[in-house]
Amino acid sequence: MNAKANAFARQSLSDVKLNKSEIKDTVVRHLHCTLGTDENKANNHAWWKATSAAVQELVLEGLRKTQKTHYLNDTRAVHYFSAEFLMGRLLSNNLHNFGLFEKTNQALNELGVSLSDILEEEPDMALGNGGLGRLAACFIDSLATMELPAIGYGIHYEHGLFRQEIKSGVQIERPDSWRDYGNPWEICRPESIQEVSLYGYVETKYGENGRIQKEWHPGSIVKGVPWDIPVVGYGGNTVNVLRLWQSESSDYFNWDVFNAGGYIDAQRENVQAETISKVLYPNDETEAGKELRLIQQYFFCACSLKDIIRRYKRAHGDDWSRFTDQVVIQLNDTHPAIAIPELMRILVDRAELDWDDAWAICTETFAYTNHTLLPEALERWPARMLEKILPRHLEIIYEINHRFMAEVEKKWPGDNAVKAKLSIIEEGADKMVRMGNLSVIGSFAVNGVAEIHSKLVKQNLFPEFNELWPGKLTNVTNGITPRRWLKACNPKLSSLIDSKIGDDWPTNLSKLEQLAEFADNARFQKQFMQVKQENKQELADEVKALTGIDIDPKAIFDIQIKRLHEYKRQHLNLLHIMTLYRRLLENPDYDMHPRVFLFGAKAAPGYKLAKDIIYAINQVAERINNDKRVNHKLKVVFMPNYRVSLAEKMIPAADVSEQISTAGKEASGTGNMKLALNGAVTIGTLDGANIEIAEEVGDDNIFIFGLTVDEVHALKFKGYNPYDYYYQNKEIKAVLDWLETDYFTPGKPGALASVKQSLLDGGDPYLVLADFEAYCKAQTDLDAAYREPKRWAKMAIMNTAKMGKFTSDRSITDYVERIWKLSSCHVD
Ligand SMILES: *Cc1c(COP(=O)(O)O)cnc(C)c1O
């Protein structure tokens, strides 16, 4: 598959006929005709738009050809349903994927414009929270690159994830307005508008044929307007599409109110409809149980299913027998799980299929990816809320459950405990609908996202489902696209790799293994570390510009970038930093290589302790960075507004990758893969994909520490008391007590006490103190390794060399072969 995709890539790179002067002409034409300005008046923003419009000409030609080819070949396609797509910027990627980056750079240069400057004008498309949304973005990149027929379906949020400002150390959330000045990539498709029903009641009727018929009389109808974002595969042959739905009020419902003189009420109805796609929920892996969120989920699933069925019917009419040959739907977590009862509703109520036939189609259509084991993150909706918003769907869910319970009874006769556990409905004062159980029951395949995570899904989360349907639960380890996360973000390392092993690694990442041959080669080590040094200098300049902090590029750049969550343990990192600070104050000659700790993290606005940890990091950073006694050894930087485009600047400059979650809590992680691919050495726990990264790079090239999943379980079982560690380890006690003084918050003693409190009286649920000593020891070992330049260079090279497994092309190959059963379709 890789080799094939690669052959196409090579062919088309040389096929793209645009030469430098044509690029110049096209960009200038857009400056004149699209933007109504000229070369003298245009600022960087205008140049960015004109250049994007020029590239979009090629994109749209590719899109048209791809859609025609897929239509003529009546291809089976995967439909990737995801409430989040964290796309980042598109211009640089599209240029790279068309093989036009260098030519465009030169063309713009001749026009007196800097490509790297204008790339900075593009707002990130931040329509996602973190790993889950970025995974969806990497997957659609791989699908297009591998010439697989695929469409991404999601929500056209008016506001993506909030923009983070740090004021006096505190996170402030500001609205993200990614479309304020227009988005050159998206295309509105009013010809494909769909209508979606909400609220109302269900009427039971007796049909002509004596069958009971259900009819949903909605109380409200909203319009879904599709916006298409073209997704350019590497090589530029296949251009797939990401279709995002925007909600609008539908005239249908409001006229009654309007005619009755209720103009204001009619307007209110409009506002509500448009609220649906207004804003992305910023809760990373915790549930708010908000009505609007359920409506968002149903809205995009219903629009997408209608879109899929319209396309299917165009080719196959009312014959449903080939539906599952043509359509497979991947559910990215349970957010789109409501699509399961929605498809049943369409098949049973609308197409009038028998329940069993409809259910057979459903359970051959859906596959579900589980992303978390955290109990608070498993989605559950109050049955009463579903009844109000989607009354027919609740009935269907009850029917699915009723029939499923009969299956459970057959397998475990008389066992009410197992029924209570497997039921879609959680009984209680407030009945709840468990979307995870619904997803497993309604899908033909369920996957976790790393080996250990999938094992825990089978053993702990869904053991009975695994017994009932052996083989249904499986693993597909996550991956990242090496086009964005190496080729585009780290041009210097990419050129060095090209010069050593050729330039086909972006579509065949296991070729990087050839670099291992040079891992001991002094000349290559020097070149590799020279690139790292230059990237560190660039990041140092960026840090200075963004925060005013001076950092030394000769120091170790130690980076932890990810959403802020207790399980990810940014506070473990912080306690170690404070420990180093103390050691330096107690002993000015304390022996360590200078180190800069860099953080990037957003906290969900409602997650109090996460915001307290951000405040603590910033306050400790402020104190340390202004303490001349230690600044030759220690600096701490909190980079505001972590997002894809900032990740692309930080990752190439990392020496150390912090992946320190409590074992068993991080499903996979993908930041770990991005950093290792760029030659950062991981310090991490045996959690998520860290385990597989360790297997690939070998024990000598990673710093593994801390409790394993089994040890975590054993310790919790035995009874974990964080005070044991507090009283036994002087450094733990010292740094925790330090947090309570006003040393880091002058005049405000106790301002950081909540962090200490969570680790002691709070019970330290993520075992920070239990892992503290092992972490400090690993950090000391790491410091020693860095001070042997040859050893470190080899480690860094081996990390890049051994990341082949973690290309998202491999993940997609796994899905294609084991779940989707898709064939590629070459576009000429
Ligand atoms: C990759 C990525 C993530 C996921 O990081 P983890 O370390 O796997 O949690 C989150 N946010 C952004 C912007 C990313 O690019």
The ligand as an SDF file (V2000), in Angstrom:
LIG
                    3D

 15 15  0  0  0  0  0  0  0  0999 V2000
   -0.6890   16.0040   18.9790 C   0  0  0  0  0  0  0  0  0  0  0  0
   -1.4360   17.0740   19.6710 C   0  0  0  0  0  0  0  0  0  0  0  0
   -2.0940   16.8060   20.8720 C   0  0  0  0  0  0  0  0  0  0  0  0
   -2.0360   15.4580   21.5500 C   0  0  0  0  0  0  0  0  0  0  0  0
   -0.9370   15.4390   22.4320 O   0  0  0  0  0  0  0  0  0  0  0  0
   -0.7570   14.2740   23.5120 P   0  0  0  0  0  0  0  0  0  0  0  0
    0.5960   14.5180   24.0730 O   0  0  0  0  0  0  0  0  0  0  0  0
   -0.8300   12.9820   22.7650 O   0  0  0  0  0  0  0  0  0  0  0  0
   -1.8430   14.4350   24.4980 O   0  0  0  0  0  0  0  0  0  0  0  0
   -2.7820   17.8330   21.4810 C   0  0  0  0  0  0  0  0  0  0  0  0
   -2.8240   19.0630   20.9430 N   0  0  0  0  0  0  0  0  0  0  0  0
   -2.1840   19.3620   19.8070 C   0  0  0  0  0  0  0  0  0  0  0  0
   -2.2450   20.7530   19.2760 C   0  0  0  0  0  0  0  0  0  0  0  0
   -1.4750   18.3820   19.1250 C   0  0  0  0  0  0  0  0  0  0  0  0
   -0.8610   18.6850   17.9740 O   0  0  0  0  0  0  0  0  0  0  0  0
  1  2  1  0
  2  3  1  0
  2 14  2  0
  3  4  1  0
  3 10  2  0
  4  5  1  0
  5  6  1  0
  6  7  2  0
  6  8  1  0
  6  9  1  0
 10 11  1  0
 11 12  2  0
 12 13  1  0
 12 14  1  0
 14 15  1  0
M  END
$$$$
